[in-house]
Amino acid sequence: MSVTPLAAVPSAQPAPAFRGRIGQDARSGHYAVPRRYRLHLAPACPNGLRIAVVHSLLGLDDACPVTFLDAVPDGPDGGHSALRPLYEASAHRYAGAAVGPVLSDDWSGRIVSTHAADITRDLARHFGGGRPALYPCGAESEIEAVERLCGQGIEQAAQEAGAAGSEPAARAAGLAGLLETLGSLERWLVGCDYLIRDQITAADVELWVTLVQLDTVHRHHLDAAAVHRIADHPVVWAYARRLATHPAFGAHLDIDGIARRHHAHCRGLEAAGAAVQILDWAAHAGRGA
C-alpha cells in the first residue's frame, strides 16, 4: 500500500461545533498550562476512544484530567446532559446537541474544541514531551492520508456494504471497496509492527480504532460470507490484536459500552454477520486500566 496517493481521498467528517486550539502564545487565549484543560469523553465512541488511547500513550493523567461520559448519551437530542452547561457557557443560546468528546478550559468553564483530530494533535505537541512521538516530524501528510483511508475506505465503505434498503449493487460496491482497502493494508503490514514508522504513531491509533468499529459495529449489518472475507486478512487482524495487548489501547476497550451505544442509535437491520466475531476484543478489554 502506498500512502501518498491516499491524499486524494475526500474526507466525509462533519464540521465540529468548536475548533479552538492550544498554542504556545499566551495572547492566543488557550496557551499550554498543565491541569488547565480537561477532557470529556466516552471510550465507546470512536473519537472518544482515539483521544483516550492518545492520552494514555502520552501519560497525561496529571497534565490533562479526564471526565468519562456514559457510553449512551442521555439527552433526547443525542447529547450528554453533563456537557450541557459547558455548551451553554460557550455559545449564547446554544440549541444543538451537547455531544462528546470535548476539550474544555477549567479556567473559563468553556469549550476549547470538539474536533478529535485537533485535540489529539494539541495534546501531543504541547503536553506530550516527545514521548512517544505520535506525530513524527515529516509524517503529518502520511497520518492525514491514513485518516482519510480509514474514513473513506473502511468506515464509509462498510456502511455502504451494510446499508439496509440500498440496492444490491451499491452494497456490493461498498464491500468491494472495503476489501480492496483491507487487501492494501494486508500487503503493507507484512513484516511491519506499525503502520508508517518503526514505532507507534497517531496513524496506528486511527487504524486500530477503525478496525475495532469494523468488528464490533459494522459487522452486525453484513452477511456471514462478507464477514468471513473481511476476516481473511490475517496480517491486518494480527496487527489489531497485537495493539489491543498494549495497555494504552486495551485499557479503553469498552465492549459492553460499544454494544449499548450501537443498539441505542442504530436503525439498521442485523444480519448473519453479527454471529461471526473476528477478534475476541473482550479478552483485552480493561487491560492496564
C-alpha positions in Angstrom: 0.0 0.0 0.0 1.4 3.4 -1.0 0.4 6.1 1.5 1.0 9.1 -0.8 -2.0 8.6 -3.3 -4.4 8.4 -0.4 -4.3 12.2 -0.1 -6.8 12.3 -2.9 -9.5 10.5 -0.9 -12.0 13.1 0.3 -12.9 13.5 3.9 -16.6 12.9 4.9 -16.3 14.2 8.5 -18.9 16.8 9.5 -17.7 20.2 10.7 -17.4 20.3 14.5 -19.1 22.9 16.7 -15.9 24.3 18.3 -12.4 24.4 16.8 -10.2 26.3 19.3 -6.6 25.3 19.5 -4.0 25.1 22.3 -0.9 27.1 21.4 2.3 28.4 22.9 1.4 32.1 22.6 -0.3 33.4 25.8 -2.0 36.0 23.6 -4.0 33.2 21.8 -6.0 32.7 25.0 -5.5 29.0 25.0 -1.9 28.6 25.9 -0.4 25.4 27.2 -0.6 25.1 31.0 -0.7 21.7 32.8 -4.1 20.9 34.5 -5.8 23.9 32.9 -7.6 21.7 30.4 -10.0 18.7 30.8 -11.2 16.0 28.5 -14.8 14.8 28.5 -15.2 11.6 26.5 -16.7 8.1 26.2 -14.4 5.4 25.0 -17.4 3.6 23.5 -17.4 6.5 20.9 -14.8 6.1 18.2 -13.5 9.7 18.6 -13.5 9.3 22.4 -11.5 6.0 22.0 -9.0 7.7 19.8 -8.4 10.5 22.3 -8.3 8.1 25.3 -5.6 6.0 23.6 -3.5 9.0 22.7 -4.0 10.4 26.3 -2.7 7.2 27.8 0.2 6.8 25.3 1.4 10.3 26.3 0.9 9.7 30.1 -1.3 12.8 30.6 -3.3 11.8 33.6 -1.9 14.7 35.7 -1.4 17.3 32.9 -4.9 16.9 31.5 -7.5 15.1 33.6 -10.3 13.1 32.0 -14.0 13.0 32.9 -15.5 9.9 31.4 -19.0 10.0 30.0 -21.6 7.2 29.8 -21.5 5.2 26.6 -25.0 6.1 25.7 -25.9 9.9 25.7 -28.8 10.6 28.0 -30.2 13.7 26.2 -33.3 13.4 23.9 -31.3 15.1 21.2 -28.4 12.6 21.4 -26.2 14.7 23.6 -24.9 14.3 27.2 -26.7 16.3 29.9 -23.5 16.6 31.8 -22.0 18.6 28.9 -25.0 20.9 28.5 -23.6 23.6 30.9 -20.3 23.7 29.1 -22.0 24.2 25.7 -24.4 26.9 27.0 -21.5 28.7 28.6 -19.5 28.6 25.4 -22.2 29.6 22.9 -25.0 32.0 23.6 -28.4 30.2 23.3 -26.7 27.1 22.0 -29.5 24.9 20.7 -27.6 21.8 19.4 -26.8 18.5 21.0 -24.2 18.6 23.7 -22.0 15.8 22.2 -18.6 14.5 23.2 -15.7 14.4 23.0 -14.9 17.8 24.4 -11.7 19.6 25.5 -12.7 22.2 28.0 -10.8 25.0 29.7 -11.3 24.8 33.5 -10.2 28.4 33.9 -13.0 29.8 31.9 -15.5 27.0 32.1 -15.9 26.9 28.3 -15.2 24.6 25.5 -11.9 24.8 23.6 -12.6 22.1 20.9 -14.9 19.3 19.9 -12.7 18.3 17.0 -10.9 15.0 17.8 -8.0 15.3 15.4 -7.2 18.8 16.6 -7.4 17.7 20.2 -5.0 14.7 19.8 -2.5 16.8 17.9 -2.5 19.6 20.5 -2.1 17.1 23.4 0.8 15.5 21.7 2.5 18.8 20.7 2.1 20.8 23.9 1.9 18.2 26.7 3.5 15.0 25.3 7.1 15.9 25.9 8.0 14.0 22.8 7.3 10.5 24.3 6.3 8.8 22.2 6.4 11.0 19.1 2.9 10.3 17.8 3.2 12.9 15.1 6.9 12.5 14.0 8.5 15.2 12.0 7.7 14.9 8.3 4.9 12.3 8.9 1.9 14.6 9.0 0.8 14.0 5.4 1.1 10.3 5.9 -1.0 10.4 9.1 -3.7 12.6 7.3 -3.7 10.1 4.4 -4.3 7.2 6.8 -7.2 9.2 8.5 -8.8 9.6 5.1 -8.2 6.0 4.2 -9.9 4.8 7.4 -12.8 7.2 6.9 -13.5 6.5 3.3 -12.0 3.1 2.5 -13.2 1.3 5.7 -15.8 3.3 7.7 -17.8 4.6 4.8 -17.3 1.5 2.6 -18.5 -0.7 5.5 -21.6 1.5 6.0 -22.4 1.2 2.3 -21.9 -2.6 2.3 -24.3 -3.0 5.2 -26.9 -0.3 4.3 -30.4 -1.6 4.8 -32.7 -1.0 1.8 -30.0 0.1 -0.6 -29.6 -1.6 -4.0 -27.6 -4.8 -4.1 -25.2 -3.2 -6.5 -24.4 -0.4 -4.1 -23.8 -2.8 -1.2 -21.6 -4.9 -3.4 -19.6 -1.9 -4.4 -19.2 -0.9 -0.8 -17.9 -4.4 0.1 -15.6 -4.4 -2.8 -14.1 -1.1 -1.7 -13.7 -2.3 1.9 -12.0 -5.5 0.8 -9.7 -3.5 -1.5 -8.6 -1.3 1.3 -8.1 -4.2 3.7 -6.1 -6.0 0.9 -3.8 -3.0 0.6 -3.3 -2.8 4.3 -2.6 -6.6 4.4 0.2 -6.2 1.9 1.6 -3.1 3.5 1.8 -4.5 7.0 3.7 -7.7 6.1 6.9 -7.6 8.2 5.9 -4.4 9.9 4.9 -3.9 13.5 3.5 -0.5 12.9 1.9 1.4 10.0 4.1 4.2 8.9 7.2 4.2 11.2 9.1 1.8 13.4 7.1 3.0 16.4 3.5 3.6 17.4 2.2 6.8 15.8 -1.2 8.5 15.5 -1.7 6.5 12.3 -1.8 3.3 14.3 -4.3 4.7 16.7 -6.5 5.8 13.8 -6.4 2.4 12.1 -6.8 0.4 15.3 -9.9 2.3 16.4 -11.4 1.9 12.8 -10.8 -1.9 13.0 -12.4 -2.1 16.4 -15.5 -0.3 14.9 -15.5 -2.6 11.9 -15.6 -5.8 14.0 -17.8 -4.5 16.9 -20.3 -2.4 15.0 -20.3 -2.6 11.1 -20.0 -6.4 11.2 -23.6 -6.7 12.6 -25.1 -5.4 9.3 -23.1 -7.6 6.9 -23.9 -11.2 5.9 -21.7 -14.0 7.2 -19.9 -14.5 3.8 -18.9 -10.9 3.8 -17.5 -11.1 7.3 -15.5 -14.2 6.5 -14.0 -12.3 3.6 -13.2 -9.4 5.8 -11.6 -11.7 8.4 -9.5 -13.3 5.7 -6.7 -10.7 6.2 -4.6 -12.4 8.9 -1.8 -9.8 8.9 -4.3 -6.9 9.5 -6.1 -8.6 12.3 -2.9 -9.9 13.9 -1.8 -6.2 13.9 -5.1 -5.2 15.6 -4.8 -8.0 18.2 -1.2 -7.0 19.0 -2.1 -3.4 19.6 -5.0 -4.5 21.8 -2.5 -6.1 24.2 -0.8 -2.7 24.7 -2.1 -1.2 28.0 -2.8 2.2 26.4 -5.1 0.5 23.9 -6.7 -2.4 25.7 -7.4 -0.3 28.9 -10.0 1.7 27.0 -11.9 -1.1 25.2 -15.5 -0.8 26.4 -17.1 -3.7 24.5 -20.3 -3.6 26.5 -20.5 0.2 26.1 -19.9 0.0 22.3 -22.7 -2.6 22.1 -25.1 -0.4 24.1 -24.3 2.7 22.1 -24.8 0.8 18.8 -28.1 -0.6 19.8 -29.3 2.8 21.1 -28.6 4.7 17.9 -28.7 2.1 15.1 -31.7 1.9 12.9 -30.3 -0.7 10.5 -31.1 -4.4 10.3 -29.0 -7.0 12.0 -27.6 -9.6 9.6 -26.0 -13.0 9.9 -22.5 -11.5 10.2 -23.4 -10.5 13.8 -22.7 -14.0 14.8 -19.2 -14.1 13.2 -16.8 -12.3 15.5 -13.4 -11.7 14.1 -11.4 -10.9 17.2 -12.1 -11.6 20.9 -11.8 -7.9 22.0 -13.2 -8.7 25.4 -10.1 -10.7 26.2 -8.1 -7.5 26.1 -10.7 -5.0 27.5 -9.6 -3.1 30.5 -6.0 -4.4 30.3 -3.7 -2.0 32.1 -6.6 0.2 33.3 
